[in-house]
Amino acid sequence: MTKPRLSVLDQTPVGEDHTPDQALRASVDLARAAETLGYTRYWAAEHHGSPGFASSAPEILAGALLAHTSHMRIGTGGVLLPRYDPAKVAEVFGVLASLHPGRVDLGIGRAGGLARDFPQRLAQLTALLGEGGVVPHPPVPPQMWLLGAGRESARLAGLLGTEFTFGHFFSPAGGTEAFDDYRAQFRRATGRPAGGALAVRVVTADSAGRAEELAQSLLLWRARKDLGQDAPLPSYETTRRHRWTGAGAGAGQGAPHGPRLRGARAGARRTDRARRHPRGRRADRQHPDGRPSRPAALLRAAGRGLRPPGGPAGGGRDGRRLRP
């Protein structure tokens, strides 16, 4: 069995007693550690208007990460293309790839604006990064990835011949079908076999006890976000003081996409101020349900019904490992 290649998708979360600038510096530190540990890629996510995330300009953060690492691939996960002029995105990544040839990934997302012209914008961006496109034209163009959580995005990536990442952390259902569509369309369009990557939520720590603390903080943050309380990730001390109501602890059992934490919608009450741990590395949507339980059980439930394509890490290239 092929050993999976792991990567990091970093949302640069802000901890409860920390500031956004500290979170950004923590991302640089984490990227250095990931490179030392042999990770393949490190991507910066894009979020706007949220006190829990500091990465509103992933292309800028990617530049800093490239400057502080030496060989690991660095990129975005992803630039929200509907917000920007494709020509400007191509110029920015042309500069990055010229300064760091062979190391730059351009991950693209379709959120952030009207999506009806997204296929045309993505095709324009692809053309601008090719021969005769923007100046500077890098000696090794950035590798383009389309991030999606459905079959439509998978087919579009295959049609344009780009790489594809399925956001299992965002929408766990349908990954196998999306990768099947992507690989079939990619082969028709390019005549080559396709790879791909699978982005999953993973809780990691130096011990099982610490992983449990991080997982419970994540659960409380997600429940409060569902209530409309967009705040930094609570620390374990805050989480430990929190008391879940019976309705909040047991809501949503048997949800179609695996367990989901719906305590906020089903009556979980807020008993203290939301606060966040500085080293959180998390994804946005898929969240376990009921009273916080062991991280391993949460991850098993989260992956219910999805066969990772191309091997245990998914995609045959890189698993996406999110640092909580």
C-alpha positions as CSV (number, residue, x, y, z in Angstrom):
1,M,0.0,0.0,0.0
2,T,1.3,3.4,-1.0
3,K,2.2,5.6,2.0
4,P,-0.1,8.6,2.1
5,R,1.4,12.1,1.6
6,L,0.0,14.5,4.1
7,S,-0.5,18.2,3.8
8,V,-1.9,21.0,6.0
9,L,-4.8,23.3,5.2
10,D,-4.4,26.2,7.7
11,Q,-7.3,28.5,8.5
12,T,-5.1,30.6,10.8
13,P,-7.5,30.6,13.7
14,V,-7.4,33.2,16.5
15,G,-7.2,31.9,20.1
16,E,-9.3,33.4,22.9
17,D,-6.4,35.2,24.6
18,H,-4.5,35.9,21.4
19,T,-4.6,38.4,18.7
20,P,-4.8,38.0,14.9
21,D,-1.1,39.0,14.4
22,Q,-0.1,36.3,16.9
23,A,-2.2,33.8,14.9
24,L,-0.5,34.8,11.7
25,R,2.9,34.3,13.2
26,A,1.7,30.9,14.6
27,S,0.9,29.9,11.0
28,V,4.5,30.6,10.0
29,D,5.8,28.6,12.9
30,L,3.5,25.7,12.0
31,A,4.6,25.8,8.4
32,R,8.2,25.4,9.4
33,A,7.3,22.5,11.6
34,A,5.3,20.8,8.9
35,E,8.2,21.1,6.5
36,T,10.6,19.6,9.1
37,L,8.1,16.7,9.6
38,G,8.0,15.9,5.9
39,Y,4.6,17.3,4.9
40,T,4.1,17.8,1.2
41,R,2.0,21.0,1.0
42,Y,0.9,23.8,3.2
43,W,-2.1,25.9,2.2
44,A,-3.5,29.1,3.6
45,A,-7.3,29.5,3.7
46,E,-9.3,32.6,3.0
47,H,-11.9,34.0,5.4
48,H,-13.5,37.4,5.8
49,G,-15.2,39.2,8.6
50,S,-14.8,36.5,11.2
51,P,-13.1,37.1,14.6
52,G,-12.0,33.5,14.6
53,F,-9.8,33.5,11.5
54,A,-6.9,35.8,10.6
55,S,-6.2,34.8,7.1
56,S,-8.1,37.3,4.9
57,A,-5.4,37.5,2.3
58,P,-4.0,34.0,1.7
59,E,-1.8,35.1,-1.2
60,I,0.1,37.4,1.2
61,L,0.4,34.7,3.8
62,A,1.6,32.3,1.2
63,G,4.3,34.7,0.3
64,A,5.5,34.8,3.9
65,L,5.3,31.1,4.2
66,L,7.4,30.6,1.0
67,A,10.0,33.0,2.5
68,H,10.2,31.0,5.7
69,T,10.4,27.5,4.2
70,S,12.8,26.0,1.7
71,H,11.3,23.1,-0.3
72,M,7.7,22.3,0.8
73,R,5.0,23.4,-1.7
74,I,3.0,26.4,-0.5
75,G,-0.3,27.8,-1.7
76,T,-3.8,28.8,-1.0
77,G,-6.8,26.8,-0.1
78,G,-8.2,28.8,-1.6
79,V,-8.5,32.2,-3.2
80,L,-12.2,33.0,-3.5
81,L,-12.2,33.8,-7.2
82,P,-15.7,35.4,-7.5
83,R,-14.3,38.2,-5.3
84,Y,-11.4,39.1,-7.7
85,D,-10.4,40.0,-11.2
86,P,-8.8,36.8,-12.7
87,A,-6.1,38.9,-14.3
88,K,-5.0,40.2,-10.9
89,V,-5.0,36.7,-9.4
90,A,-2.8,35.5,-12.3
91,E,-0.4,38.4,-11.8
92,V,0.0,37.8,-8.1
93,F,0.7,34.1,-8.5
94,G,2.9,34.8,-11.5
95,V,5.1,36.9,-9.2
96,L,5.1,34.2,-6.4
97,A,5.9,31.4,-8.8
98,S,8.7,33.5,-10.4
99,L,10.3,34.0,-7.0
100,H,9.8,30.4,-5.9
101,P,9.7,28.3,-9.0
102,G,8.2,24.8,-8.6
103,R,6.8,25.4,-5.1
104,V,3.6,27.4,-5.6
105,D,0.0,26.0,-5.6
106,L,-2.9,28.2,-6.6
107,G,-6.0,26.7,-4.9
108,I,-9.3,28.3,-6.0
109,G,-12.7,28.3,-4.3
110,R,-16.0,29.4,-5.7
111,A,-17.5,31.1,-2.6
112,G,-17.5,34.8,-1.9
113,G,-19.7,36.1,-4.7
114,L,-22.0,35.3,-7.6
115,A,-21.1,31.8,-9.0
116,R,-22.9,31.8,-12.3
117,D,-19.9,33.0,-14.2
118,F,-17.4,31.0,-12.1
119,P,-16.5,28.5,-14.9
120,Q,-15.7,31.3,-17.3
121,R,-13.6,33.1,-14.7
122,L,-11.7,29.9,-13.9
123,A,-11.1,29.2,-17.6
124,Q,-9.8,32.8,-18.0
125,L,-7.5,32.4,-15.1
126,T,-6.1,29.1,-16.5
127,A,-5.4,30.8,-19.8
128,L,-3.7,33.8,-18.2
129,L,-1.3,31.5,-16.4
130,G,-0.4,29.8,-19.7
131,E,2.0,30.9,-22.5
132,G,1.3,34.4,-23.7
133,G,-0.6,35.3,-20.5
134,V,0.3,37.6,-17.7
135,V,3.7,39.2,-17.0
136,P,5.8,37.9,-15.4
137,H,5.3,34.5,-16.8
138,P,7.0,32.2,-14.3
139,P,9.5,29.5,-15.5
140,V,7.3,27.0,-13.6
141,P,3.7,28.1,-13.5
142,P,1.8,27.6,-10.2
143,Q,-0.1,24.3,-10.0
144,M,-3.8,25.1,-10.0
145,W,-6.3,23.3,-7.7
146,L,-10.0,23.6,-7.6
147,L,-11.5,23.1,-4.2
148,G,-15.0,21.8,-4.0
149,A,-17.5,19.6,-2.2
150,G,-19.7,18.4,-5.0
151,R,-19.8,16.7,-8.4
152,E,-20.2,20.0,-10.3
153,S,-16.8,21.3,-9.1
154,A,-15.2,17.9,-9.7
155,R,-16.4,17.8,-13.3
156,L,-15.3,21.4,-13.9
157,A,-11.8,20.6,-12.6
158,G,-11.6,17.6,-14.9
159,L,-12.8,19.6,-17.9
160,L,-10.1,22.3,-17.4
161,G,-7.4,19.8,-16.5
162,T,-6.7,21.2,-13.1
163,E,-6.1,19.4,-9.8
164,F,-9.1,18.8,-7.5
165,T,-9.5,18.7,-3.8
166,F,-12.7,17.3,-2.2
167,G,-13.7,19.1,1.0
168,H,-14.8,16.2,3.1
169,F,-14.6,18.4,6.2
170,F,-17.2,20.7,4.6
171,S,-19.5,18.1,3.1
172,P,-18.7,14.5,3.9
173,A,-21.3,12.9,1.5
174,G,-20.6,12.3,-2.2
175,G,-16.8,12.2,-2.2
176,T,-16.5,8.9,-4.1
177,E,-18.9,10.0,-6.8
178,A,-17.1,13.4,-7.1
179,F,-13.7,11.8,-7.6
180,D,-15.1,9.3,-10.1
181,D,-16.6,12.2,-12.1
182,Y,-13.3,14.2,-11.9
183,R,-11.1,11.4,-13.0
184,A,-13.3,10.4,-15.9
185,Q,-13.6,14.0,-17.1
186,F,-9.9,14.7,-16.6
187,R,-8.9,11.6,-18.6
188,R,-11.2,12.7,-21.5
189,A,-9.8,16.2,-21.4
190,T,-6.1,15.5,-21.1
191,G,-5.6,11.8,-21.9
192,R,-3.8,11.4,-18.6
193,P,-4.8,9.8,-15.3
194,A,-5.9,12.2,-12.6
195,G,-4.8,12.4,-9.0
196,G,-6.6,14.6,-6.5
197,A,-6.6,15.2,-2.7
198,L,-9.1,14.7,0.1
199,A,-9.4,17.4,2.8
200,V,-10.5,15.9,6.1
201,R,-10.7,17.1,9.7
202,V,-8.0,15.7,12.0
203,V,-7.4,16.4,15.6
204,T,-3.7,16.0,16.5
205,A,-1.8,16.5,19.7
206,D,1.1,15.1,21.7
207,S,-1.3,12.9,23.8
208,A,-4.8,11.5,23.6
209,G,-5.8,13.7,26.5
210,R,-4.6,16.9,24.8
211,A,-6.4,15.8,21.6
212,E,-9.6,15.4,23.6
213,E,-9.2,18.9,25.0
214,L,-8.8,20.4,21.5
215,A,-11.7,18.4,20.1
216,Q,-14.1,19.5,22.9
217,S,-13.1,23.2,22.3
218,L,-13.8,22.7,18.6
219,L,-17.3,21.2,19.4
220,L,-18.2,24.2,21.6
221,W,-17.0,26.7,19.1
222,R,-19.1,25.0,16.4
223,A,-22.2,24.9,18.5
224,R,-21.9,28.6,19.3
225,K,-21.3,29.4,15.6
226,D,-24.5,27.6,14.8
227,L,-26.2,30.0,17.3
228,G,-24.8,32.9,15.4
229,Q,-22.1,33.6,18.0
230,D,-19.0,34.0,15.7
231,A,-16.2,34.2,18.2
232,P,-12.6,32.8,18.7
233,L,-12.1,29.2,19.6
234,P,-12.7,28.7,23.3
235,S,-9.8,27.5,25.4
236,Y,-10.1,24.2,27.2
237,E,-10.6,26.0,30.5
238,T,-13.6,27.8,29.0
239,T,-14.9,24.5,27.5
240,R,-14.4,22.7,30.8
241,R,-16.6,25.2,32.6
242,H,-19.3,25.0,30.0
243,R,-22.5,22.9,30.8
244,W,-24.4,21.3,28.0
245,T,-28.1,21.0,28.2
246,G,-29.7,17.6,27.7
247,A,-31.3,18.8,24.4
248,G,-28.0,20.1,23.2
249,A,-26.1,17.0,24.1
250,G,-28.5,14.6,22.3
251,A,-29.7,16.5,19.3
252,G,-29.2,15.4,15.8
253,Q,-28.6,11.7,16.3
254,G,-28.8,9.8,13.1
255,A,-28.1,12.7,10.8
256,P,-27.7,11.6,7.2
257,H,-24.0,12.8,7.0
258,G,-22.9,11.3,10.2
259,P,-23.0,12.9,13.6
260,R,-23.3,16.7,13.8
261,L,-23.2,19.0,16.8
262,R,-26.5,20.7,16.7
263,G,-26.6,21.6,20.4
264,A,-26.7,25.3,19.6
265,R,-29.8,24.8,17.5
266,A,-31.4,22.4,19.8
267,G,-31.0,24.3,23.0
268,A,-27.4,24.2,24.2
269,R,-27.1,27.2,26.4
270,R,-24.2,29.5,26.6
271,T,-22.8,29.5,30.1
272,D,-19.6,31.5,29.6
273,R,-17.9,33.8,27.2
274,A,-16.6,32.2,24.0
275,R,-12.9,32.1,23.8
276,R,-10.3,30.3,21.7
277,H,-7.1,28.4,21.9
278,P,-4.2,29.9,19.9
279,R,-3.1,26.8,18.1
280,G,-6.4,25.7,16.7
281,R,-6.3,24.4,13.1
282,R,-9.8,23.5,11.9
283,A,-12.2,23.4,9.1
284,D,-15.6,25.0,8.8
285,R,-18.6,22.7,8.4
286,Q,-18.6,19.1,9.4
287,H,-19.1,19.0,13.1
288,P,-19.9,16.0,15.4
289,D,-23.1,15.8,17.3
290,G,-24.1,15.4,20.9
291,R,-22.0,15.6,24.0
292,P,-18.3,15.8,23.2
293,S,-16.8,12.4,22.9
294,R,-13.4,10.8,22.0
295,P,-11.7,12.4,19.0
296,A,-11.2,9.0,17.3
297,A,-14.9,8.2,17.5
298,L,-15.8,11.6,16.1
299,L,-13.4,11.1,13.2
300,R,-14.8,7.6,12.5
301,A,-18.3,8.9,12.5
302,A,-17.3,11.9,10.3
303,G,-16.0,9.6,7.6
304,R,-19.0,7.3,7.5
305,G,-20.0,6.3,4.0
306,L,-17.0,7.7,2.2
307,R,-14.4,5.5,0.6
308,P,-11.3,7.5,0.2
309,P,-10.4,7.4,-3.5
310,G,-7.0,6.3,-4.5
311,G,-5.9,5.0,-1.2
312,P,-6.3,5.6,2.5
313,A,-5.4,9.3,2.4
314,G,-7.6,9.9,-0.6
315,G,-6.8,11.2,-4.1
316,G,-3.6,9.2,-4.7
317,R,-1.5,12.4,-4.1
318,D,-2.1,14.2,-0.8
319,G,-4.3,13.7,2.2
320,R,-5.4,17.1,3.6
321,R,-4.5,17.1,7.3
322,L,-6.0,19.9,9.3
323,R,-4.2,20.8,12.4
324,P,-6.8,21.5,15.2
